[in-house]
Amino acid sequence: MSELRSAIFLDFDNLISGLRDGAGPEYALRFAERPDLWLTPLLADQPRRALLRRCYMNPAGALEDGAGSRLRYAEFRWAFLAAGFEVVDCPRLTRLKNAADLRIALDAMEAMLSPLARFDEFILLSTDSDFVPLLQRLRAADRRTRLVAHPEVGRVVRAAADEVIGLDMLAGWLGWQPAREAGPAFAPSADELLAVVRDILLEADVPVHVPHLGQMLRDRTGATLRGSDFAGTGSLDALLAAAGGFIRREGPGGGHILRPEWLDQPPASDETS
């Protein structure tokens, strides 16, 4: 088997948060302090050279270690440098976003088009569904793609990658084992679900049918509206208010969701939603 020439792009904030919420702070800390524990098995399934390794990190972010201490992400920089990564600082630009996903997409496209080296494989470590267009573009360019993401990542995201490795498998490389009596691990947090709902509604250019919102949320996160108790808010109307003041217009199938500026528009038909 010929040796693959690979490029790795790690959204550190995204992955460490997913591990913290799914496996616990102990394993999130182990992920950050010992990259070799998960990097070695990640690359070991076939011959490959990870020529490009980039870690995108908000240095001001922090991990609660479970004992009341907060460890700044900047403290983990040297561990990743020692593992051969270039660490790219991505401070927050807004309250919720640090633009790491955009930086990764731009850098991956630049690597794909580079005249200096051909990368056969792109490995993305992020649970962000925004990478679907990038994965599709890489596949169209005849590049192999691997995605390390939430184990219940939606069908749309899963279909866009050649291989999906669940965070539960990565956590297993760190020594984590799920408790038999525990509920599903790695469930998206309420804040993560709220952010996805907000993104869906802001991306829409017509009112969104409520069942369509539920399907899109499931495709992107693996969670459902009712199963997540409406992202922990208790009701659809409370969820819409928390997401940014969106408005529900009553109608068949639960109605449609509108932005305030759409109040004078007629409901979108099911075909257009």
N, C-alpha and C positions, 0 to 999 in steps of 0.2 A: 504494500500500500504506500503510495507516495505521501510525502510529508506535507501537511497543510500549512499554509502561511496565514496566520490568524491575527486579527485585531480585536482587542478587548476594550469595551467602554462600560465603565461602572458608575452608576448614579448612587454614590455612597449614602447620601441622606435617605434616599428612597429604600435602599436595601436594608440599612441598619434599622430603620423604623419598622419595616415589615418583619424582620427577625425579632425585634423587641416585642412587637404585639403578638406574634405567632408563637415563638418558642420561649421568649423571656429575655430579660436584660443580660443574664449570664452568657447566653449564646450570641447575643448581639455584640457583647464586649469581646468575646472570643473571636468573632468574625473580624472585628476591627483590629485587634491586637496581634492576631496570628493569620494573616492572609494565606500563608502556605498551607494551612489545614484544609482550606476549601479550593485553593487555586490548583494544587497538585491533582486531586481527583477530577476537577473540571477539565483539565487538559490531557488527562491520561488515557482516555478511551481509545485514542488512535494517535499515530505519529503527527505531531504538529509543532510549529515554532510560533510562539506568541510574540511576533515582532513588535507590535504596538500595544502598549498597555497604558490606559489613561483612567484616572480616578477623579471624578468631579465631586467636589466637596465644599460645603459651606463651613468655613473654619470656625464660625461663631456658633454653629449648632452644638447641641449637647445631648449626652446620653445619661439618663438616670440609671445608676448601677444596681439599683434594688436595695441599697443600704443607705440611701439618703444623700449620696454624693452625685454631683453632676460633672461628667467628664467632657470637656470640650472636644469636638471632632478634630481640632488642630493637633491634639495630643497623639492622634493616630497617624499623622502624616508620615513619620519616619518609618513606621512598620510597612507602609505601602511603598515608600521609596526603596526600602530594603528588598521588597518583592519585585522590583523592576518596574514599578508604575511611575508615570509622570502624574503628579497631583496638580489638578487645575482648580484654582479657587473660584467658587461660585457663590458669592454672598447673596443674600436675599435682596431682590429688587422690589418686592412688595411683601405684604404680611405673610402670604402663603407660598410664593414662587421665588425660586432662585435661578430660573432659566437654564438649569443644567440639562434639561431635555432638549432644548433648542441648541445648546452648545454641542451636545452629543450628536444630534442629527447633522449639524453643519460639518463637524469634524469627521463623521463617518462618510459623508458624501465626498469630502475632500480626500480622504484616504482611498475611497473607491476610484477616484479619478486621478490619483497620483501617478505621475510618469516614473517615479523612482522605484516603486515596488508594487507588485500585484498581490493583493490580499485575497485569498481564496475563501476566507471565512470571517464573518463578523459575529462577535459574541457580545450581546447586550445584557447587562445586569440591571434590570429595572422593572418594576411592576406597573409602569406608566403606559396606558393604552395609547397615548399619543404617538408611539413609535410604529404604529401599523403602516402609515405611508412610507416610512423609511424602510421597514422590512420588505414591503412590496417592491420598492425601487431597487433594493439590493438583490432580491430574487430575480427581477427582470434583467439585471446586469450579470446574471449567472454567478452570483456569489452565494455561498452557503451561509445560513443564519441560524444562530442558537440564541435562545432567549431564556434568561433566568428570571422567573416571575412568580407571582402568586400561584399556588397549585391549582386553584379553581379559576384561572384566567379564562375570560370569555372565548367563545368559539371564533369570533372574528380575529382576535389577537392570535389565538393558537394556530389558526389556518394561515396566518401571514408568515409564520416562522417555520423553518425546516425542522427544528427541534425545540421543545419547551422543557426546561428543567425546573421543577417546582422548588419554591423556597423550603419546603419540608425536606426535600432531598439534600439541599445545601446545608440545612440545619443538622441533618443526620451526619454529614461529614464532620460537623463540629461536635458530635457526641450527643445530640438531642434525640430523645425518643418520646413519641406521643403517649400520654397517659391513657389507658384503656377507657377509663370512666370519663375522660374529658370530652367536651364538645369539639366541633371542628376547629382545628388550629389554623392560624394565619387568616382568620376572618378579617376583612377590611374594617378599619375603625370607623366610627360615626363621622369623624371629620373627613376621612378619605372619601366616604360615600357622599357626603354633602358636597365636597369639591367636585366629584364626578357629575352629580346632578346639575350643579351650577354650570359646569362646562357644557354639558349636553344642551341645556336650555339657552345658553349664550351663543352656541354654535348654530342653533336652528334659525332659519329665516322665515318659518311659518309656525303658527301655533302647533304644539306637540300633543298628540293624542296620548292620554294617560297610559294605556297599555303599551304604546310604543316607547314611552319613557321607561317603563318597567323592563321591557325587553332589552333596550340599549344599556341600562344599568347592569343587567345580568350578563350581557355580552362583554362589558368592559371590566367587571369586577367579580363575577360569579355570584353576587348577592342579589336578592330580590327586595322590592319595596316593602312588602309585608313581612318577609322573613327577617329583615333588618330593623323592624319596627319603625319604618320610614326614617332610616338613618338615626335612630334613637330619639326622634322628636315626638313619636306617638301618633301622628296622623299626617296625611298628605298635605293638608293645608298648613300645618306647622312646619313641615319640611320645606314647602315652597317659600314660606316667610323667612325661614332661617337661611335659605339659599340665596336670598336677595330680593324678596318682595314680589315674586312671581305670582300670578293670579290664575285660579282655576275657573273656567267657564263650564257650568253643568251641561251634560249632554250624554248621548249613548256611550257605553263603555267607560264611564267615569269622567267623560268630558275632555276638554282640551286645556292646555296650560299656555298662558300668554304672558308676554312682557307687558308692563303697564301701557306702553305706547301702542300696543296692538288692540286695545279695548274696542276701538271702532271698526275693527276688521271682522268679517264673518268667520265662523269656525272653519278650519282646514278640513278637507275631506280625508277619509282614511287613506285614500290612494296617495295623497300628497304628504301625509304625515309619516 
